[in-house]
Amino acid sequence: MEKITAKDFIKIPNLMSMFRILLIPVFLYFAFSVGFEEGKLYIFSVLLLSWLTDILDGFIARKYNMISELGKILDPMADKLTQLAILFALWLSKLVPAFVFIIIFIKEFLLSIGALYLKKFIKTNIIPSNYWGKAATGCFYISVALLILKDYVGMIGMYGIYLTLILMIIAFISYWRILLQIMRKEKEV
């Protein structure tokens, strides 16, 4: 297992993940101070910037061999915090039902506990994102954008949120299966 070094903090993909975390208060400012109706363009721009940096940080990390232990923690943390903040704002603004936020919050909480367990007790690397997780994240950003632009696209954004919820549940099950396999192998040793 690699250690986190000071150099990891200045790697471009990690800086992009930190930038995504810094975009959360910007999103929340526009969502609550300006509002989803009046601040559509600003909120949409922040979402687009967040999603593009999410795509780019992974691409750059893999292409230029900048994958680091810090990045394996920062990238999913930025995803989780961003998604939960956005869903929280959408729920408080009555744009999504409470159960969507609650289910995704519980999913993220359980996955975080699983990741901490792997790190602390099994001393293994965090499970990297897989196809289902990436599909859920992409669907999330598109659905939220469509939800914000509902005047132009109708209910498509809400259907996308429900599809995102399904993809996130599938991703959760796939990650949890991997976690259980790792735990079984650890017991066998």
NORKA-V246956 format. One record per residue. N is the residue number from 1. RES is the residue in one letter. SS is DSSP state (a for helix, b for strand, c for the rest). Layout:
# NORKA-V246956
n | res | ss
N | RES | SS
N | RES | SS
This chain:
# NORKA-V246956
n | res | ss
1 | M | c
2 | E | c
3 | K | c
4 | I | c
5 | T | c
6 | A | a
7 | K | a
8 | D | a
9 | F | a
10 | I | a
11 | K | c
12 | I | a
13 | P | a
14 | N | a
15 | L | a
16 | M | a
17 | S | a
18 | M | a
19 | F | a
20 | R | a
21 | I | a
22 | L | a
23 | L | a
24 | I | a
25 | P | a
26 | V | a
27 | F | a
28 | L | a
29 | Y | a
30 | F | a
31 | A | a
32 | F | a
33 | S | a
34 | V | a
35 | G | c
36 | F | c
37 | E | c
38 | E | c
39 | G | c
40 | K | a
41 | L | a
42 | Y | a
43 | I | a
44 | F | a
45 | S | a
46 | V | a
47 | L | a
48 | L | a
49 | L | a
50 | S | a
51 | W | a
52 | L | a
53 | T | a
54 | D | a
55 | I | a
56 | L | a
57 | D | a
58 | G | a
59 | F | a
60 | I | a
61 | A | a
62 | R | a
63 | K | a
64 | Y | c
65 | N | c
66 | M | c
67 | I | c
68 | S | c
69 | E | a
70 | L | a
71 | G | a
72 | K | a
73 | I | a
74 | L | a
75 | D | a
76 | P | a
77 | M | a
78 | A | a
79 | D | a
80 | K | a
81 | L | a
82 | T | a
83 | Q | a
84 | L | a
85 | A | a
86 | I | a
87 | L | a
88 | F | a
89 | A | a
90 | L | a
91 | W | a
92 | L | a
93 | S | c
94 | K | c
95 | L | c
96 | V | c
97 | P | c
98 | A | a
99 | F | a
100 | V | a
101 | F | a
102 | I | a
103 | I | a
104 | I | a
105 | F | a
106 | I | a
107 | K | a
108 | E | a
109 | F | a
110 | L | a
111 | L | a
112 | S | a
113 | I | a
114 | G | a
115 | A | a
116 | L | a
117 | Y | a
118 | L | a
119 | K | a
120 | K | a
121 | F | a
122 | I | a
123 | K | c
124 | T | c
125 | N | c
126 | I | c
127 | I | c
128 | P | c
129 | S | c
130 | N | c
131 | Y | a
132 | W | a
133 | G | a
134 | K | a
135 | A | a
136 | A | a
137 | T | a
138 | G | a
139 | C | a
140 | F | a
141 | Y | a
142 | I | a
143 | S | a
144 | V | a
145 | A | a
146 | L | a
147 | L | a
148 | I | a
149 | L | c
150 | K | a
151 | D | a
152 | Y | a
153 | V | a
154 | G | c
155 | M | c
156 | I | a
157 | G | a
158 | M | a
159 | Y | a
160 | G | a
161 | I | a
162 | Y | a
163 | L | a
164 | T | a
165 | L | a
166 | I | a
167 | L | a
168 | M | a
169 | I | a
170 | I | a
171 | A | a
172 | F | a
173 | I | a
174 | S | a
175 | Y | a
176 | W | a
177 | R | a
178 | I | a
179 | L | a
180 | L | a
181 | Q | a
182 | I | a
183 | M | a
184 | R | a
185 | K | a
186 | E | a
187 | K | a
188 | E | a
189 | V | c
